Amino acid sequence: MLQHFRPSPGVFSIVRSRSAIKPSSIVRCISLKPDFSKFKKIEQPPGFVVGTVNDAYKPPEASFYEGGYHWTYERFIAIGLVPLSMTPFIAGVEYPMIDSIFSIALLFHCHTGFKSCIIDYIPKRVYGIWYGLASKLLTFGTFVGMYGVYLLETEGNGLFELIKNIWNC
């Protein structure tokens, strides 16, 4: 049975090629010197023109959050904040549900505003990793703000009560 065993020719060619490698040609895979190239700004062509004038336009991929829809989301949130902010002052009564909805809507209004600034002033095509870092820090800050709204609504009397106490000081 062992007489019929023939190894494939590829096995010996791998062994031979490994023995032919000289120590001077071996490159160390692990380097102690850090690679900071991913933190650098991505070089852009002159005038930010990619290709030639005869190339067809390639539209960016559609994104429901960062595309043309974010303007609509921002407008709906901004318009919704107006009646929510006036309700406790006109009615004279503080409703906890309106207070919490207003707090969350205000937080998302701030989030979408800062996200628009990040999209406009830290574009991914130029800054690469810094765009993602700024977006993740903004999202982290929004979650911390949501936790703050939770504490404000459960341990205190809400945002409107806080504003009234600050105003009366």
Residue, then its C-alpha position, 0 to 999 in steps of 0.5 A: m500500500l505504501q508502494h503506491f503513494r506518490p506525493s504531488p510534485g507541488v509539495f517538493s517544489i515548495v520545500r525546494s523554494r523555501s530552501a532557496i530563500k536567502p536570509s537577506s531576502i526575508v522581510r520581518c513581518i512584525s515591525l516595532k516602528p509604528d505606521f502612521s501613514k493611515f493618519k495622514k491626509i489622502e492626497q487628491p488630484p489637482g482641482f479634485v478632478v478624478g479622471t478626464v472630462n470624457d469620463a462618465y459621472k459616477p454618483p456616490e452611493a445612496s445613503f439614507y442617513e448621510g445622503g440627500y435625506h439628512w436635510t429632510y430629517e433635520r428639517f422635520i426635527a427642527i420644525g417639531l422642536v418649535p411646538l414642543s418647546m412652547t407647550p409647557f410655557i403656553a399650557g403652564v403645565e409640565y408634561p413629562m412625556i413632552d419633556s422627554i420627547f423634547s429632550i431627545a429631539l433636541l439631542f438628535h437635532c444637535h447630532t444631525g447638525f454636527k454630523s452635517c458639519i463632519i460630512d462637509y468639513i471632514p470629508k472621507r475622501v480627503y481625511g479617511i480615518w479621521y472622518g470615521l473617528a469624528s463620526k464615532l466620537l459624535t455617536f458616542g457623545t450622543f449616547v452619553g447625552m441620551y444617558g444624561v437625558y435619562l438621568l435628568e428625566t428619572e432623578g430630576n423633573g426634566l429639562f424644562e424644570l432645569i431651565k426654570n430653576i436656572w432662569n430663577c437663580 
